[in-house]
Amino acid sequence: MTRRGIILAGGAGTRLYPATLAISKQLLPIFDKPMVYYPLTTLMMCGIKEILIISTPEDTPKYKQLFGNGHQWGIHLEYAIQPSPDGLAQALIIAEDFLNKSPSTLILGDNLFFGAGLEKLLQQAFKQTKGATIFSHPVNNPKRYGVVTMDEHGNATGIEEKPENPKSNFVVTGIYFYDEEASSLARTLKPSARGELEITDLNCLYLEQKTLKVTQLGKGYTWLDTGTHNSLLQASKYVQTLQHYHGHKIGCPEEVSWKKGWISSEQLLTLAQALSKNEYGLYLRNLIHEGNQS
């Protein structure tokens, strides 16, 4: 069955107050595009065309206004509401009908991934039909995250949520590949001490079943959790710098869909014309010109 995607773009965004008092944090810009464009494009890079966006009752209409049904990019978008932020694993319960027992990829709406070999790693995880695959990345302050420990072969031996004394500096990033059992397993979870259904607890169930795989994002890969004022600014500077020096956009759904053949050059040109008064639209037009010359 076709793998489906989930973007969790809910939460109150309290770490970004007052900037998020009137708007979802995932709608704030990272340089030249909304934050949510980056996780959406990551799912599209995997080859996922059916995606559910989960947000708050107040913000869901704004996502619908931004994306519509996704057909302009050759994908299909649906929407669901998370009434209150009761844990990341709750997203798989909310998405249960949408998934319809299909494998899924859950990505957090404030996570940005980049690296030359990223698409290949994502597609490898995409092809796994049994168990779960998580992506780990080294950080300087692991106690803020879910910390994963691994043996000499890179196999996970344990995951701890925000440990006081981390056993490694590799943490679990905000993208998770699951088989068709994820929603059922999420329903068996009990709320943690902070009253949430923890994604770490779900991952530990797969670990206990010996069906959890870990893909390490080492040197050459960037993972940004853009949930604070400093990290949001750093992410914007990072995207600006890379795009300026490499001449290619990060998190551009129009480009991904065109390169995958989901939309035609004529459709891409139509999208470019709607953005004709800025550099983004010029970039899309140049894609067609460069493609015709290659």
Backbone torsions as a table, in degrees:
resi	resn	phi	psi	omega
1	MET	NA	146.7	-177.2
2	THR	-64.8	133.7	177.4
3	ARG	-71.0	138.5	178.6
4	ARG	-115.8	156.2	-175.6
5	GLY	-111.5	153.4	177.1
6	ILE	-133.0	129.4	171.3
7	ILE	-111.0	119.2	176.8
8	LEU	-92.9	106.8	-175.8
9	ALA	-123.3	42.9	-179.2
10	GLY	-101.6	-147.7	179.5
11	GLY	81.8	164.1	-177.6
12	ALA	-90.9	-14.8	-180.0
13	GLY	64.9	34.0	-174.6
14	THR	-64.1	-27.2	179.7
15	ARG	-67.7	-16.1	-179.0
16	LEU	-108.5	9.7	175.1
17	TYR	-59.2	143.9	3.6
18	PRO	-88.4	2.3	-175.9
19	ALA	-61.6	-25.9	-175.8
20	THR	-110.4	19.3	178.9
21	LEU	-64.9	-29.4	-175.7
22	ALA	-122.1	5.3	-176.9
23	ILE	-151.1	147.5	175.8
24	SER	-62.8	138.6	-178.1
25	LYS	-62.4	-30.2	-178.4
26	GLN	-73.4	-4.8	174.3
27	LEU	-99.1	-5.8	174.5
28	LEU	-68.2	150.6	-178.2
29	PRO	-79.8	139.8	161.7
30	ILE	-107.3	102.2	-171.2
31	PHE	55.6	-99.1	-168.6
32	ASP	-108.6	11.7	179.5
33	LYS	-154.4	157.3	-179.9
34	PRO	-59.9	147.0	-179.4
35	MET	-50.6	-40.6	-174.9
36	VAL	-66.6	-18.7	176.6
37	TYR	-59.3	-34.1	-173.8
38	TYR	-70.1	-50.9	174.9
39	PRO	-64.9	-34.8	177.4
40	LEU	-60.2	-46.0	-179.3
41	THR	-65.9	-34.3	177.0
42	THR	-61.4	-43.7	177.1
43	LEU	-63.2	-40.7	179.6
44	MET	-64.7	-35.9	176.9
45	MET	-61.5	-31.2	177.1
46	CYS	-68.0	-22.4	-173.5
47	GLY	103.4	12.5	-177.9
48	ILE	-87.1	126.7	-177.1
49	LYS	-113.7	-15.2	179.3
50	GLU	-111.2	115.5	-169.4
51	ILE	-134.6	136.5	176.0
52	LEU	-108.3	127.5	176.1
53	ILE	-103.4	120.5	-178.9
54	ILE	-106.5	126.1	179.7
55	SER	-146.9	-170.0	-177.9
56	THR	-81.4	163.5	176.5
57	PRO	-58.8	-34.8	-177.6
58	GLU	-74.7	-35.7	-171.8
59	ASP	-94.8	-19.2	-177.8
60	THR	-56.0	-42.4	176.9
61	PRO	-58.9	-30.9	179.4
62	LYS	-70.0	-36.7	176.6
63	TYR	-68.0	-37.8	176.9
64	LYS	-63.4	-39.5	178.3
65	GLN	-66.0	-37.8	-178.7
66	LEU	-70.6	-45.1	-169.8
67	PHE	-107.8	-26.5	-171.9
68	GLY	62.0	-141.9	-179.5
69	ASN	-92.0	2.4	176.8
70	GLY	82.2	-3.2	-174.5
71	HIS	-65.2	-22.6	177.7
72	GLN	-63.9	-19.7	178.4
73	TRP	-110.5	10.4	179.0
74	GLY	74.9	19.9	178.6
75	ILE	-123.4	174.6	178.8
76	HIS	-124.4	121.4	-179.3
77	LEU	-111.8	138.6	171.4
78	GLU	-127.7	169.1	-173.7
79	TYR	-134.4	147.3	176.3
80	ALA	-145.5	159.1	-175.2
81	ILE	-108.8	134.5	168.2
82	GLN	-105.0	103.2	-172.8
83	PRO	-57.0	-37.6	178.2
84	SER	-146.2	152.8	-176.8
85	PRO	-75.1	83.8	-175.2
86	ASP	-103.0	27.0	174.5
87	GLY	114.1	149.1	-178.1
88	LEU	-64.9	-37.1	-177.8
89	ALA	-65.6	-21.8	177.8
90	GLN	-61.7	-26.4	180.0
91	ALA	-58.5	-34.9	-178.7
92	LEU	-73.4	-25.9	174.5
93	ILE	-76.1	-44.5	177.6
94	ILE	-60.0	-36.5	-175.6
95	ALA	-87.4	4.1	-171.2
96	GLU	-56.0	-47.6	179.5
97	ASP	-66.1	-40.0	178.9
98	PHE	-62.1	-42.5	-178.2
99	LEU	-68.7	-35.8	177.3
100	ASN	50.8	47.5	177.4
101	LYS	64.9	25.7	176.4
102	SER	-98.3	158.2	172.3
103	PRO	-60.9	155.8	-174.9
104	SER	-139.9	158.3	169.7
105	THR	-127.5	119.2	178.7
106	LEU	-102.3	130.2	177.2
107	ILE	-132.3	142.6	179.6
108	LEU	-81.9	140.9	-173.2
109	GLY	-71.3	-7.9	179.8
110	ASP	-113.6	19.4	-179.6
111	ASN	-106.7	137.6	178.9
112	LEU	-123.3	129.1	179.4
113	PHE	-120.8	142.2	176.4
114	PHE	-154.8	143.7	176.0
115	GLY	172.2	150.1	-175.1
116	ALA	-60.5	-34.8	-179.0
117	GLY	-103.1	15.0	-173.4
118	LEU	-62.5	-45.0	-175.9
119	GLU	-59.8	-38.6	178.9
120	LYS	-64.4	-43.0	178.7
121	LEU	-64.5	-40.7	179.1
122	LEU	-63.3	-42.7	-177.9
123	GLN	-70.1	-29.0	173.7
124	GLN	-65.0	-44.2	177.2
125	ALA	-66.0	-36.5	179.3
126	PHE	-57.3	-36.2	-174.9
127	LYS	-78.8	-13.7	178.4
128	GLN	-71.8	122.1	-176.5
129	THR	-103.7	-12.3	180.0
130	LYS	-124.6	138.9	179.0
131	GLY	82.2	-156.2	-176.9
132	ALA	-136.0	152.2	174.1
133	THR	-128.2	127.4	175.2
134	ILE	-117.2	158.0	179.3
135	PHE	-111.6	130.5	179.5
136	SER	-112.7	155.1	-178.3
137	HIS	-148.5	138.4	178.7
138	PRO	-74.5	140.7	178.0
139	VAL	-136.9	166.2	179.7
140	ASN	-85.3	-21.5	-176.4
141	ASN	-126.6	66.9	-172.5
142	PRO	-64.2	-21.5	-175.7
143	LYS	-65.6	-10.2	177.8
144	ARG	-84.0	-6.6	-169.4
145	TYR	-129.7	-177.8	168.0
146	GLY	-80.5	119.4	-174.1
147	VAL	-99.8	129.9	-179.6
148	VAL	-109.4	134.6	173.9
149	THR	-108.2	145.5	-175.3
150	MET	-134.6	154.7	175.8
151	ASP	-84.3	-174.7	-175.6
152	GLU	-66.1	-14.7	179.0
153	HIS	-97.2	3.1	179.9
154	GLY	83.8	10.1	178.4
155	ASN	-85.4	139.2	-179.1
156	ALA	-66.3	134.6	175.3
157	THR	-114.1	-13.6	178.6
158	GLY	-176.3	155.7	174.9
159	ILE	-136.2	129.5	177.7
160	GLU	-123.8	134.9	-179.6
161	GLU	-87.0	114.3	176.3
162	LYS	48.1	58.2	-178.8
163	PRO	-72.0	148.0	178.2
164	GLU	-69.8	-34.8	178.5
165	ASN	-124.7	84.1	-176.2
166	PRO	-59.7	141.0	-179.6
167	LYS	-90.7	-7.4	174.5
168	SER	-154.9	172.2	175.7
169	ASN	-105.4	11.8	175.1
170	PHE	-91.7	125.2	-178.5
171	VAL	-118.3	159.8	-179.7
172	VAL	-82.2	124.2	-179.6
173	THR	-83.1	178.6	-172.6
174	GLY	-91.0	38.4	171.9
175	ILE	-135.5	132.5	-171.7
176	TYR	-137.4	128.3	177.5
177	PHE	-106.1	124.0	-176.7
178	TYR	-126.6	156.0	172.6
179	ASP	-83.4	-171.1	-173.7
180	GLU	-72.5	-5.8	-178.0
181	GLU	-88.4	-4.1	-169.8
182	ALA	-60.1	-45.3	-177.9
183	SER	-64.6	-41.8	178.7
184	SER	-63.9	-42.0	178.4
185	LEU	-66.7	-37.5	179.1
186	ALA	-61.7	-32.7	179.5
187	ARG	-68.6	-18.5	-179.9
188	THR	-86.9	-8.6	-176.0
189	LEU	-73.7	147.9	174.0
190	LYS	-104.2	143.9	178.5
191	PRO	-58.3	143.7	178.7
192	SER	-76.9	-176.0	179.6
193	ALA	-61.0	-27.0	178.1
194	ARG	-93.1	11.8	173.2
195	GLY	79.2	21.0	-177.0
196	GLU	-120.1	154.6	171.7
197	LEU	-85.2	106.5	-170.3
198	GLU	-82.1	134.7	176.6
199	ILE	-66.8	-28.2	176.5
200	THR	-62.0	-39.5	179.2
201	ASP	-64.8	-37.9	177.0
202	LEU	-65.7	-44.9	179.2
203	ASN	-62.4	-34.9	178.8
204	CYS	-66.5	-30.7	176.0
205	LEU	-63.6	-42.5	176.4
206	TYR	-66.8	-35.9	177.8
207	LEU	-62.8	-42.5	178.6
208	GLU	-63.0	-32.5	179.2
209	GLN	-82.8	-2.0	-178.2
210	LYS	60.4	35.6	178.5
211	THR	-122.7	19.8	179.3
212	LEU	-100.1	124.1	176.8
213	LYS	-108.2	147.0	178.8
214	VAL	-121.4	125.2	173.1
215	THR	-104.8	120.6	-177.7
216	GLN	-88.0	130.0	173.1
217	LEU	-100.2	97.7	-177.2
218	GLY	-95.9	-140.4	-179.3
219	LYS	-60.8	140.5	179.5
220	GLY	94.8	-6.4	179.0
221	TYR	-118.1	144.3	178.4
222	THR	-119.1	133.3	172.0
223	TRP	-129.9	124.8	-179.5
224	LEU	-123.4	127.4	171.8
225	ASP	-99.7	105.4	-167.5
226	THR	-95.1	44.4	-174.5
227	GLY	-96.2	4.7	177.5
228	THR	-125.6	165.0	-179.2
229	HIS	-59.8	-45.3	-178.7
230	ASN	-65.1	-45.2	-178.0
231	SER	-68.5	-31.1	177.2
232	LEU	-65.8	-44.2	178.1
233	LEU	-66.6	-42.4	178.9
234	GLN	-61.2	-40.1	179.6
235	ALA	-64.3	-40.9	178.5
236	SER	-63.2	-43.1	178.4
237	LYS	-64.2	-39.7	-179.6
238	TYR	-62.6	-48.5	-179.6
239	VAL	-63.4	-44.8	179.5
240	GLN	-58.2	-46.0	-177.6
241	THR	-64.1	-48.3	-179.0
242	LEU	-62.6	-44.9	-177.8
243	GLN	-66.4	-35.8	-179.1
244	HIS	-67.1	-44.9	-173.7
245	TYR	-85.3	-27.2	-177.8
246	HIS	-100.2	-18.1	177.6
247	GLY	75.5	10.7	179.2
248	HIS	-123.7	140.7	-179.5
249	LYS	-82.9	147.5	172.5
250	ILE	-101.9	137.0	176.3
251	GLY	72.3	39.9	-178.3
252	CYS	-107.5	98.2	-176.0
253	PRO	-64.2	-32.4	179.5
254	GLU	-62.0	-42.3	-179.0
255	GLU	-67.2	-44.1	-179.3
256	VAL	-61.8	-46.2	-177.7
257	SER	-65.4	-37.1	178.5
258	TRP	-67.1	-45.0	-179.2
259	LYS	-66.4	-28.3	178.1
260	LYS	-85.1	-3.4	179.4
261	GLY	79.9	16.1	-179.8
262	TRP	-79.5	-25.3	173.1
263	ILE	-131.4	155.9	-178.5
264	SER	-86.8	171.2	175.8
265	SER	-63.3	-34.4	178.2
266	GLU	-65.1	-40.7	178.2
267	GLN	-67.6	-38.6	177.5
268	LEU	-63.4	-40.6	178.8
269	LEU	-63.0	-38.6	177.0
270	THR	-62.2	-42.4	177.6
271	LEU	-64.3	-38.5	179.7
272	ALA	-65.5	-39.0	-178.1
273	GLN	-64.5	-32.5	178.3
274	ALA	-68.5	-17.7	179.7
275	LEU	-115.7	28.2	-168.8
276	SER	-67.3	-15.9	-175.5
277	LYS	-92.4	8.2	178.0
278	ASN	-141.2	176.7	-175.0
279	GLU	-66.6	-28.8	-179.8
280	TYR	-62.2	-46.9	178.8
281	GLY	-64.1	-38.6	177.1
282	LEU	-62.2	-40.1	178.9
283	TYR	-60.0	-43.4	-179.7
284	LEU	-65.2	-40.6	177.8
285	ARG	-64.0	-38.5	-180.0
286	ASN	-67.2	-29.0	176.8
287	LEU	-58.7	-44.0	-180.0
288	ILE	-65.5	-43.3	179.9
289	HIS	-61.5	-44.7	179.9
290	GLU	-67.3	-35.9	178.8
291	GLY	-66.4	-36.0	179.2
292	ASN	-70.7	-25.0	-178.7
293	GLN	-87.0	-20.5	-175.8
294	SER	-80.7	NA	NA
